[in-house]
């Protein structure tokens, strides 16, 4: 508990040990597991199927010297955790120090893996199983506090559905997907309906989270630097994903399916609802017959959006949309996140204690099984 509030950080990350992939992957795929290798120019990084897991070519690169220097400087605040290999004990110590009751954990390298088309979708599914099994074992250090989001291999809807069922049975708190088109399919594509139906039945939220330098289509690829690509990719991909899930009828067909947008900020939310409402007022559901209700009604019944504590637009989002639809995240322990200042920043916002209680805990804790 922190200053009288229970806190769930709905976007924190694993820092996967490089050897984990080979150690936890199905033995049949061990020789093809992601592993450290030569990226060129003397740089080392994770490779799979003979390619870097993060796109090293073209726009939106992660390999500039300037970016690397910024990352190195920012990571100094996690020195204690890094010295411990980002193990569960060091994470829990940081959480205790800041009064964090629970975290929802996503991959780091795994997020990049999901941004790469695989020649062999079965290998991708094996990589997802490896991360999920390892992350679940990691979370056993404090199962009520560490809640893992399971990677799903969207490249194959059948394999993704199988993995969702397997991980729900094993105790996963949520499912993690990227917002980018996969295999030419947007998230509203009807081919995903069996997956959405399964997840709705399983009663777990779908967490949508972008990650840098994908091979998949990304708004960030229009830019020539990682910083500029990162600025636009996360919020723009989240906005498009939300619009498509609403306008193309996914949440109409699966009314109990819950989506949580993380690491994309929340300041865009009032504008985006306004933009959708304007188009609904103009054309209604003329091109979208499955849109039976107003867009904002679907949002309020099926979505949460995670905010950072330092967003100057957050009070406006609370005023215009409401405090029932926001949750909190820090991106721990990534260098571009807000740990440890995000909590004090949120508490310094001109928000009442009831809004803080909802954003910190009430809106998301039960959804993630942490209540």
C-alpha atoms as one frame of an Amber mdcrd trajectory, in Angstrom:
protein
   0.000   0.000   0.000   1.177   3.516  -0.788  -0.032   6.579   1.130  -3.295
   4.845   1.930  -3.881   3.523  -1.607  -3.517   0.012  -2.929  -1.620   0.099
  -6.237  -1.570  -2.207  -9.249   0.949  -1.301 -11.957  -0.751  -2.619 -15.085
   2.349  -2.417 -17.283   5.613  -3.804 -15.953   8.109  -5.956 -17.809  10.174
  -9.053 -17.539  13.856  -8.781 -18.507  14.293 -12.248 -19.957  17.689 -13.906
 -19.371  19.085 -14.760 -22.830  19.494 -18.432 -21.925  15.865 -18.713 -20.831
  14.552 -19.320 -24.340  16.644 -22.424 -24.937  16.124 -23.645 -21.373  12.314
 -23.450 -21.485  11.477 -24.105 -25.121  10.138 -27.479 -26.247  13.163 -29.778
 -26.767  12.202 -30.264 -30.407  12.895 -26.558 -30.996  15.913 -26.126 -28.722
  18.381 -25.754 -31.582  16.237 -22.957 -33.069  15.420 -21.079 -29.881  16.103
 -17.329 -29.721  19.696 -16.774 -28.691  22.399 -14.129 -28.476  24.285 -13.594
 -31.709  26.107 -11.089 -33.871  23.975  -8.199 -35.130  26.870  -6.729 -37.113
  29.420  -3.992 -36.345  30.475  -5.958 -33.278  27.062  -5.652 -31.630  25.355
  -8.556 -29.910  21.647  -9.143 -29.678  18.888 -11.703 -29.781  18.392 -13.641
 -33.001  15.728 -16.087 -34.162  15.323 -17.753 -37.541  18.656 -16.209 -38.461
  17.461 -12.606 -37.990  17.508 -10.085 -35.141  14.272 -10.177 -33.173  14.050
  -6.374 -33.579  14.278  -4.904 -37.052  17.753  -3.471 -37.546  17.172  -2.070
 -41.025  15.224   0.786 -42.551  13.332   3.223 -40.365  12.549   3.167 -36.627
  15.909   1.557 -35.658  17.009   0.723 -32.130  20.728   0.733 -32.832  21.818
   4.376 -32.875  24.685   5.316 -30.565  22.653   8.228 -29.220  19.701   6.002
 -28.317  21.979   3.443 -26.691  23.638   6.142 -24.583  20.265   7.409 -23.394
  19.197   3.885 -22.457  22.404   3.252 -20.523  21.986   6.452 -18.519  18.310
   5.813 -17.771  18.912   2.236 -16.616  21.204   3.357 -13.805  18.171   3.805
 -11.557  17.605   0.043 -11.773  21.141  -0.901 -10.789  20.061  -2.974  -7.788
  17.643  -5.012  -9.878  20.096  -5.340 -12.744  22.828  -6.603 -10.412  20.381
  -9.302  -9.304  19.518 -10.248 -12.867  16.082  -8.634 -12.503  14.994 -11.585
 -10.411  11.710 -11.732  -8.536  13.298 -10.876  -5.181  14.781  -7.610  -6.460
  11.500  -6.719  -8.163   9.530  -7.334  -4.986  12.049  -5.251  -3.024  11.494
  -2.345  -5.421   7.737  -2.804  -5.181   7.873  -2.837  -1.387  10.031   0.269
  -1.348   7.497   2.189  -3.447   4.341   0.684  -1.942   3.237  -1.255  -5.028
   0.857  -4.092  -4.244   0.822  -5.832  -7.635   2.307  -5.693 -11.125   1.121
  -7.110 -14.446   4.184  -8.462 -16.250   4.783  -8.446 -20.005   7.822  -9.619
 -21.969  10.604  -7.432 -23.326  12.388  -9.576 -25.911   9.139 -11.506 -26.254
   7.376  -8.359 -27.409   9.970  -7.964 -30.140   9.547 -11.622 -31.089   5.831
 -11.008 -31.602   6.763  -8.176 -33.967   8.557 -10.558 -36.337   6.827 -12.740
 -38.958   8.021 -16.328 -38.614   8.682 -18.678 -41.493   7.613 -21.420 -39.077
   4.572 -20.426 -36.965   5.096 -23.548 -34.852   8.460 -22.123 -33.761   6.765
 -18.855 -32.835   4.232 -20.797 -30.766   7.088 -22.661 -29.072   8.737 -19.328
 -28.217   5.475 -18.105 -26.699   5.158 -21.263 -24.609   8.759 -20.914 -23.438
   8.251 -17.346 -22.235   4.881 -18.103 -20.686   6.157 -21.106 -18.731   9.223
 -19.210 -17.520   7.232 -16.090 -16.576   4.643 -18.133 -14.712   7.418 -19.869
 -12.747   8.985 -16.445 -11.998   5.649 -15.147 -10.685   5.355 -18.033  -8.258
   7.586 -16.003  -5.938   4.458 -13.975  -5.078   1.497 -15.162  -7.099  -0.936
 -12.631  -5.685   1.363  -9.736  -6.473   3.059 -10.765  -9.722   0.433 -11.304
 -12.411   1.724 -12.512 -15.784   0.314 -11.688 -19.217   0.764 -14.598 -21.627
   2.148 -14.092 -25.135  -0.089 -15.416 -27.914   1.209 -16.333 -31.412  -1.327
 -14.417 -33.504   0.332 -15.515 -36.728  -1.692 -18.722 -36.293  -5.170 -18.271
 -34.850  -5.409 -21.966 -33.981  -2.090 -21.944 -32.111  -2.986 -18.705 -30.340
  -6.292 -20.195 -29.206  -4.561 -23.321 -27.925  -2.052 -21.242 -25.979  -4.766
 -19.056 -24.473  -6.570 -22.144 -23.183  -3.343 -23.694 -21.878  -2.221 -20.573
 -20.039  -5.613 -19.787 -18.557  -5.626 -23.280 -17.082  -2.172 -22.626 -15.632
  -3.137 -19.308 -14.041  -2.222 -16.527 -16.474  -3.880 -13.252 -15.492  -4.154
 -11.806 -18.998  -3.175 -12.219 -22.630  -0.657  -9.986 -24.368  -1.012  -8.938
 -28.017   0.622  -6.332 -30.184  -1.705  -3.898 -32.006   0.054  -4.215 -35.378
  -1.420  -6.100 -38.336  -0.215  -9.716 -38.373  -0.228 -11.809 -41.559  -2.166
  -9.007 -43.235  -4.910  -9.123 -40.601  -6.044  -6.259 -38.398  -7.353  -7.163
 -34.959 -10.942  -6.902 -36.155 -10.456  -9.541 -38.866 -13.169 -12.190 -38.613
 -10.494 -14.884 -38.727  -9.732 -13.996 -35.099 -13.298 -14.651 -33.933 -12.555
 -18.159 -32.586  -9.770 -16.665 -30.471 -11.963 -13.841 -29.164 -14.735 -16.309
 -28.358 -12.307 -18.484 -26.414 -10.802 -15.583 -24.487 -14.250 -14.232 -23.659
 -15.135 -17.643 -22.220 -11.876 -17.782 -20.268 -12.665 -14.448 -18.615  -9.208
 -12.893 -18.985  -8.474  -9.403 -20.362  -6.601  -8.806 -23.603  -3.743  -6.365
 -23.052  -2.657  -4.449 -26.146   0.929  -3.200 -26.032   3.178  -2.007 -28.836
   6.931  -2.594 -28.873   9.764  -0.932 -30.771  11.295  -1.675 -34.159   8.978
  -4.414 -35.436   9.090  -6.077 -38.806   5.292  -5.862 -38.823   3.624  -2.725
 -40.238   3.936   0.158 -37.784   3.218   3.864 -37.794   6.724   4.246 -36.407
   8.321   3.051 -39.634   7.481   6.379 -41.259  10.202   7.951 -39.121  13.989
   7.720 -39.425  14.909   7.577 -35.727  13.832   5.368 -32.875  12.740   8.346
 -30.783  10.446   9.794 -33.441   9.062   6.366 -34.319   8.443   5.586 -30.663
   6.608   8.883 -30.125   3.947   7.988 -32.655   3.863   4.191 -32.721   2.548
   3.383 -29.273  -0.415   5.807 -29.085  -1.319   5.663 -32.787  -1.337   1.861
 -32.835  -3.486   1.841 -29.680  -5.954   4.307 -31.155  -6.345   2.339 -34.376
  -6.722  -0.936 -32.482  -9.458   0.503 -30.272 -11.307   1.999 -33.250 -11.159
  -1.208 -35.243 -12.359  -3.397 -32.374 -15.340  -1.084 -31.875 -16.310  -0.166
 -35.437 -15.883  -3.602 -36.975 -18.038  -5.276 -34.364 -15.606  -7.302 -32.251
 -16.988  -6.003 -28.962 -20.537  -6.260 -30.329 -20.003  -9.951 -31.130 -18.147
 -10.596 -27.864 -19.676  -8.222 -25.303 -17.822  -9.672 -22.327 -14.372  -9.347
 -23.911 -12.241  -6.802 -22.046  -9.346  -4.853 -23.572  -6.671  -2.895 -21.711
  -4.421  -0.489 -23.617  -1.076  -0.089 -21.833   2.069   1.983 -22.407   0.325
   4.349 -24.818  -0.643   7.107 -22.339  -4.264   8.199 -21.874  -4.333  11.851
 -22.910  -5.533  10.949 -26.401  -8.640   9.230 -25.090 -11.119  12.176 -24.972
 -10.112  13.275 -28.459 -10.356   9.770 -29.879 -13.813   9.191 -28.460 -14.810
  12.599 -29.803 -13.459  11.713 -33.233 -15.389   8.441 -33.340 -18.557  10.132
 -32.085 -18.311  12.789 -34.811 -18.228  10.095 -37.471 -21.077   8.225 -35.839
 -23.166  11.415 -35.889 -22.413  11.844 -39.583 -22.757   8.329 -40.971 -24.003
   6.162 -38.135 -23.338   2.527 -38.951 -23.774   2.961 -42.731 -20.523   1.105
 -43.481 -20.417  -0.748 -40.167 -23.671  -2.644 -39.656 -22.348  -4.408 -36.555
 -22.096  -1.055 -34.756 -25.326  -1.247 -32.759 -24.466   1.341 -30.117 -22.535
   4.586 -29.986 -18.738   4.180 -29.965 -18.366   5.641 -26.482 -20.836   3.118
 -25.106 -18.678   0.273 -26.407 -15.591   1.919 -24.965 -17.127   2.272 -21.535
 -18.309  -1.345 -21.426 -15.191  -3.041 -22.806 -12.013  -0.956 -22.441  -9.527
   0.429 -19.960  -6.612   2.724 -20.832  -3.483   2.957 -18.701  -2.041   6.357
 -17.844   1.332   7.604 -16.722   1.449   9.685 -13.591   3.080  12.652 -15.333
   0.471  13.261 -18.055  -0.567  16.918 -17.998  -3.711  15.929 -19.910  -4.813
  13.387 -17.307  -7.168  15.722 -15.376  -8.916  16.537 -18.664  -9.289  12.823
 -19.456 -10.835  12.242 -16.031 -13.191  15.206 -16.461 -14.247  14.429 -20.037
 -14.346  10.620 -19.994 -14.552   9.665 -16.329 -12.324   8.075 -13.729 -13.837
   4.592 -14.149 -11.944   3.862 -17.374  -8.328   4.587 -16.473  -5.679   2.490
 -14.838  -2.040   3.114 -13.925   1.299   1.974 -15.337   5.009   2.724 -14.963
   6.683   0.432 -17.559   9.069  -0.886 -14.854  11.996  -1.509 -15.454  12.275
  -0.040 -18.942  14.436   3.051 -19.418  11.655   5.167 -20.947   9.197   4.414
 -18.148   8.318   6.515 -15.101   9.615   4.358 -12.238   9.967   5.431  -9.449
   8.554   8.938  -9.914   5.314   7.936 -11.629   3.462   7.368  -8.373   4.372
  10.705  -6.791   3.587  12.408 -10.102   0.117  10.862 -10.102  -0.462  11.863
  -6.504   0.508  15.446  -7.395  -2.195  15.670 -10.048  -5.302  17.790  -9.300
  -7.392  14.671  -8.812  -9.542  13.760  -5.844  -8.827  10.767  -3.600 -11.701
   8.783  -5.128 -10.200   9.180  -8.609  -6.772   8.160  -7.344  -8.241   5.075
  -5.667  -9.950   4.021  -8.888  -6.946   4.642 -11.129  -4.467   3.028  -8.764
  -6.502  -0.064  -7.921 -10.256  -0.367  -8.244 -10.606  -0.185 -12.011  -8.117
  -2.945 -12.798  -7.358  -5.106  -9.768 -10.301  -7.485 -10.056  -9.891  -7.734
 -13.839  -6.322  -8.981 -13.351  -7.187 -11.251 -10.450  -5.262  -9.179  -7.911
  -8.202  -8.067  -5.768
